[in-house]
Amino acid sequence: MNALRHAKQAYSAAKAPTRTVKNLEYDAIAR
């Protein structure tokens, strides 16, 4: 499931590069 989540995050980042930083921050909090 983690791989799917990571793939979704990557897709979201590719679709909206402006949210890349926000995604990375969320990922850091999730860890």
PDB file of N, CA, C, O and CB in Angstrom:
ATOM      1  N   MET A   1       0.840  -1.206   0.000  1.00  0.00           N
ATOM      2  CA  MET A   1       0.000   0.000   0.000  1.00  0.00           C
ATOM      3  C   MET A   1       0.880   1.264   0.000  1.00  0.00           C
ATOM      4  O   MET A   1       0.512   2.292  -0.569  1.00  0.00           O
ATOM      5  CB  MET A   1      -0.953   0.002   1.237  1.00  0.00           C
ATOM      6  N   ASN A   2       2.039   1.161   0.645  1.00  0.00           N
ATOM      7  CA  ASN A   2       2.923   2.324   0.719  1.00  0.00           C
ATOM      8  C   ASN A   2       3.391   2.739  -0.668  1.00  0.00           C
ATOM      9  O   ASN A   2       3.502   3.928  -0.968  1.00  0.00           O
ATOM     10  CB  ASN A   2       4.130   2.024   1.614  1.00  0.00           C
ATOM     11  N   ALA A   3       3.668   1.738  -1.519  1.00  0.00           N
ATOM     12  CA  ALA A   3       4.123   2.038  -2.879  1.00  0.00           C
ATOM     13  C   ALA A   3       3.037   2.785  -3.641  1.00  0.00           C
ATOM     14  O   ALA A   3       3.319   3.739  -4.366  1.00  0.00           O
ATOM     15  CB  ALA A   3       4.509   0.742  -3.627  1.00  0.00           C
ATOM     16  N   LEU A   4       1.807   2.347  -3.474  1.00  0.00           N
ATOM     17  CA  LEU A   4       0.693   3.003  -4.165  1.00  0.00           C
ATOM     18  C   LEU A   4       0.560   4.446  -3.690  1.00  0.00           C
ATOM     19  O   LEU A   4       0.311   5.354  -4.483  1.00  0.00           O
ATOM     20  CB  LEU A   4      -0.630   2.232  -3.928  1.00  0.00           C
ATOM     21  N   ARG A   5       0.726   4.638  -2.413  1.00  0.00           N
ATOM     22  CA  ARG A   5       0.631   5.985  -1.851  1.00  0.00           C
ATOM     23  C   ARG A   5       1.741   6.871  -2.413  1.00  0.00           C
ATOM     24  O   ARG A   5       1.515   8.032  -2.755  1.00  0.00           O
ATOM     25  CB  ARG A   5       0.709   5.939  -0.307  1.00  0.00           C
ATOM     26  N   HIS A   6       2.935   6.306  -2.502  1.00  0.00           N
ATOM     27  CA  HIS A   6       4.073   7.063  -3.031  1.00  0.00           C
ATOM     28  C   HIS A   6       3.837   7.415  -4.499  1.00  0.00           C
ATOM     29  O   HIS A   6       4.152   8.520  -4.941  1.00  0.00           O
ATOM     30  CB  HIS A   6       5.386   6.257  -2.876  1.00  0.00           C
ATOM     31  N   ALA A   7       3.283   6.468  -5.243  1.00  0.00           N
ATOM     32  CA  ALA A   7       2.994   6.702  -6.663  1.00  0.00           C
ATOM     33  C   ALA A   7       1.966   7.815  -6.807  1.00  0.00           C
ATOM     34  O   ALA A   7       2.087   8.676  -7.679  1.00  0.00           O
ATOM     35  CB  ALA A   7       2.486   5.407  -7.344  1.00  0.00           C
ATOM     36  N   LYS A   8       0.958   7.790  -5.950  1.00  0.00           N
ATOM     37  CA  LYS A   8      -0.082   8.822  -6.004  1.00  0.00           C
ATOM     38  C   LYS A   8       0.527  10.187  -5.691  1.00  0.00           C
ATOM     39  O   LYS A   8       0.185  11.190  -6.318  1.00  0.00           O
ATOM     40  CB  LYS A   8      -1.232   8.500  -5.010  1.00  0.00           C
ATOM     41  N   GLN A   9       1.428  10.209  -4.720  1.00  0.00           N
ATOM     42  CA  GLN A   9       2.092  11.463  -4.354  1.00  0.00           C
ATOM     43  C   GLN A   9       2.921  11.980  -5.517  1.00  0.00           C
ATOM     44  O   GLN A   9       2.912  13.174  -5.815  1.00  0.00           O
ATOM     45  CB  GLN A   9       2.981  11.269  -3.111  1.00  0.00           C
ATOM     46  N   ALA A  10       3.640  11.073  -6.176  1.00  0.00           N
ATOM     47  CA  ALA A  10       4.481  11.462  -7.307  1.00  0.00           C
ATOM     48  C   ALA A  10       3.618  12.015  -8.433  1.00  0.00           C
ATOM     49  O   ALA A  10       3.973  13.010  -9.066  1.00  0.00           O
ATOM     50  CB  ALA A  10       5.314  10.263  -7.807  1.00  0.00           C
ATOM     51  N   TYR A  11       2.477  11.362  -8.680  1.00  0.00           N
ATOM     52  CA  TYR A  11       1.569  11.821  -9.727  1.00  0.00           C
ATOM     53  C   TYR A  11       1.027  13.205  -9.385  1.00  0.00           C
ATOM     54  O   TYR A  11       0.945  14.083 -10.245  1.00  0.00           O
ATOM     55  CB  TYR A  11       0.409  10.820  -9.919  1.00  0.00           C
ATOM     56  N   SER A  12       0.660  13.388  -8.123  1.00  0.00           N
ATOM     57  CA  SER A  12       0.138  14.685  -7.692  1.00  0.00           C
ATOM     58  C   SER A  12       1.212  15.762  -7.847  1.00  0.00           C
ATOM     59  O   SER A  12       0.925  16.882  -8.269  1.00  0.00           O
ATOM     60  CB  SER A  12      -0.351  14.616  -6.225  1.00  0.00           C
ATOM     61  N   ALA A  13       2.436  15.413  -7.504  1.00  0.00           N
ATOM     62  CA  ALA A  13       3.542  16.364  -7.612  1.00  0.00           C
ATOM     63  C   ALA A  13       3.792  16.719  -9.075  1.00  0.00           C
ATOM     64  O   ALA A  13       4.063  17.873  -9.406  1.00  0.00           O
ATOM     65  CB  ALA A  13       4.823  15.786  -6.973  1.00  0.00           C
ATOM     66  N   ALA A  14       3.700  15.716  -9.944  1.00  0.00           N
ATOM     67  CA  ALA A  14       3.927  15.957 -11.371  1.00  0.00           C
ATOM     68  C   ALA A  14       2.808  16.811 -11.951  1.00  0.00           C
ATOM     69  O   ALA A  14       3.038  17.636 -12.835  1.00  0.00           O
ATOM     70  CB  ALA A  14       4.033  14.625 -12.138  1.00  0.00           C
ATOM     71  N   LYS A  15       1.598  16.606 -11.446  1.00  0.00           N
ATOM     72  CA  LYS A  15       0.450  17.362 -11.939  1.00  0.00           C
ATOM     73  C   LYS A  15       0.482  18.795 -11.399  1.00  0.00           C
ATOM     74  O   LYS A  15       0.104  19.740 -12.091  1.00  0.00           O
ATOM     75  CB  LYS A  15      -0.868  16.665 -11.539  1.00  0.00           C
ATOM     76  N   ALA A  16       0.941  18.935 -10.154  1.00  0.00           N
ATOM     77  CA  ALA A  16       0.990  20.264  -9.543  1.00  0.00           C
ATOM     78  C   ALA A  16       2.356  20.479  -8.891  1.00  0.00           C
ATOM     79  O   ALA A  16       2.489  20.286  -7.682  1.00  0.00           O
ATOM     80  CB  ALA A  16      -0.150  20.435  -8.498  1.00  0.00           C
ATOM     81  N   PRO A  17       3.371  20.873  -9.660  1.00  0.00           N
ATOM     82  CA  PRO A  17       4.726  21.088  -9.126  1.00  0.00           C
ATOM     83  C   PRO A  17       4.753  22.078  -7.966  1.00  0.00           C
ATOM     84  O   PRO A  17       5.649  22.030  -7.122  1.00  0.00           O
ATOM     85  CB  PRO A  17       5.644  21.583 -10.229  1.00  0.00           C
ATOM     86  N   THR A  18       3.775  22.970  -7.927  1.00  0.00           N
ATOM     87  CA  THR A  18       3.750  23.968  -6.861  1.00  0.00           C
ATOM     88  C   THR A  18       3.469  23.308  -5.519  1.00  0.00           C
ATOM     89  O   THR A  18       3.785  23.864  -4.467  1.00  0.00           O
ATOM     90  CB  THR A  18       2.698  25.049  -7.154  1.00  0.00           C
ATOM     91  N   ARG A  19       2.877  22.127  -5.557  1.00  0.00           N
ATOM     92  CA  ARG A  19       2.561  21.441  -4.297  1.00  0.00           C
ATOM     93  C   ARG A  19       3.623  20.417  -3.912  1.00  0.00           C
ATOM     94  O   ARG A  19       3.450  19.669  -2.950  1.00  0.00           O
ATOM     95  CB  ARG A  19       1.209  20.752  -4.402  1.00  0.00           C
ATOM     96  N   THR A  20       4.716  20.386  -4.659  1.00  0.00           N
ATOM     97  CA  THR A  20       5.770  19.413  -4.374  1.00  0.00           C
ATOM     98  C   THR A  20       6.309  19.610  -2.960  1.00  0.00           C
ATOM     99  O   THR A  20       6.481  18.648  -2.211  1.00  0.00           O
ATOM    100  CB  THR A  20       6.913  19.533  -5.404  1.00  0.00           C
ATOM    101  N   VAL A  21       6.570  20.855  -2.607  1.00  0.00           N
ATOM    102  CA  VAL A  21       7.103  21.152  -1.273  1.00  0.00           C
ATOM    103  C   VAL A  21       6.107  20.716  -0.207  1.00  0.00           C
ATOM    104  O   VAL A  21       6.492  20.143   0.812  1.00  0.00           O
ATOM    105  CB  VAL A  21       7.421  22.660  -1.128  1.00  0.00           C
ATOM    106  N   LYS A  22       4.829  20.990  -0.443  1.00  0.00           N
ATOM    107  CA  LYS A  22       3.805  20.619   0.536  1.00  0.00           C
ATOM    108  C   LYS A  22       3.749  19.101   0.680  1.00  0.00           C
ATOM    109  O   LYS A  22       3.610  18.587   1.790  1.00  0.00           O
ATOM    110  CB  LYS A  22       2.420  21.175   0.121  1.00  0.00           C
ATOM    111  N   ASN A  23       3.856  18.386  -0.435  1.00  0.00           N
ATOM    112  CA  ASN A  23       3.827  16.920  -0.390  1.00  0.00           C
ATOM    113  C   ASN A  23       5.026  16.389   0.391  1.00  0.00           C
ATOM    114  O   ASN A  23       4.892  15.466   1.194  1.00  0.00           O
ATOM    115  CB  ASN A  23       3.817  16.331  -1.820  1.00  0.00           C
ATOM    116  N   LEU A  24       6.189  16.972   0.151  1.00  0.00           N
ATOM    117  CA  LEU A  24       7.396  16.529   0.859  1.00  0.00           C
ATOM    118  C   LEU A  24       7.250  16.797   2.356  1.00  0.00           C
ATOM    119  O   LEU A  24       7.652  15.980   3.184  1.00  0.00           O
ATOM    120  CB  LEU A  24       8.658  17.245   0.300  1.00  0.00           C
ATOM    121  N   GLU A  25       6.674  17.941   2.689  1.00  0.00           N
ATOM    122  CA  GLU A  25       6.485  18.278   4.095  1.00  0.00           C
ATOM    123  C   GLU A  25       5.522  17.282   4.739  1.00  0.00           C
ATOM    124  O   GLU A  25       5.754  16.816   5.854  1.00  0.00           O
ATOM    125  CB  GLU A  25       5.956  19.727   4.248  1.00  0.00           C
ATOM    126  N   TYR A  26       4.439  16.961   4.028  1.00  0.00           N
ATOM    127  CA  TYR A  26       3.466  16.005   4.553  1.00  0.00           C
ATOM    128  C   TYR A  26       4.114  14.641   4.728  1.00  0.00           C
ATOM    129  O   TYR A  26       3.875  13.956   5.722  1.00  0.00           O
ATOM    130  CB  TYR A  26       2.242  15.902   3.622  1.00  0.00           C
ATOM    131  N   ASP A  27       4.936  14.248   3.760  1.00  0.00           N
ATOM    132  CA  ASP A  27       5.623  12.960   3.825  1.00  0.00           C
ATOM    133  C   ASP A  27       6.556  12.929   5.041  1.00  0.00           C
ATOM    134  O   ASP A  27       6.654  11.913   5.728  1.00  0.00           O
ATOM    135  CB  ASP A  27       6.419  12.695   2.516  1.00  0.00           C
ATOM    136  N   ALA A  28       7.229  14.036   5.295  1.00  0.00           N
ATOM    137  CA  ALA A  28       8.137  14.105   6.441  1.00  0.00           C
ATOM    138  C   ALA A  28       7.353  13.954   7.743  1.00  0.00           C
ATOM    139  O   ALA A  28       7.804  13.286   8.673  1.00  0.00           O
ATOM    140  CB  ALA A  28       8.922  15.439   6.437  1.00  0.00           C
ATOM    141  N   ILE A  29       6.179  14.577   7.801  1.00  0.00           N
ATOM    142  CA  ILE A  29       5.334  14.474   8.997  1.00  0.00           C
ATOM    143  C   ILE A  29       4.812  13.041   9.141  1.00  0.00           C
ATOM    144  O   ILE A  29       4.733  12.510  10.249  1.00  0.00           O
ATOM    145  CB  ILE A  29       4.147  15.484   8.925  1.00  0.00           C
ATOM    146  N   ALA A  30       4.458  12.426   8.016  1.00  0.00           N
ATOM    147  CA  ALA A  30       3.927  11.059   8.046  1.00  0.00           C
ATOM    148  C   ALA A  30       4.982  10.096   8.586  1.00  0.00           C
ATOM    149  O   ALA A  30       4.655   9.144   9.294  1.00  0.00           O
ATOM    150  CB  ALA A  30       3.467  10.619   6.633  1.00  0.00           C
ATOM    151  N   ARG A  31       6.237  10.343   8.251  1.00  0.00           N
ATOM    152  CA  ARG A  31       7.311   9.469   8.727  1.00  0.00           C
ATOM    153  C   ARG A  31       7.507   9.653  10.220  1.00  0.00           C
ATOM    154  O   ARG A  31       8.367   9.004  10.815  1.00  0.00           O
ATOM    155  CB  ARG A  31       8.628   9.753   7.975  1.00  0.00           C
TER     156      ARG A  31
END
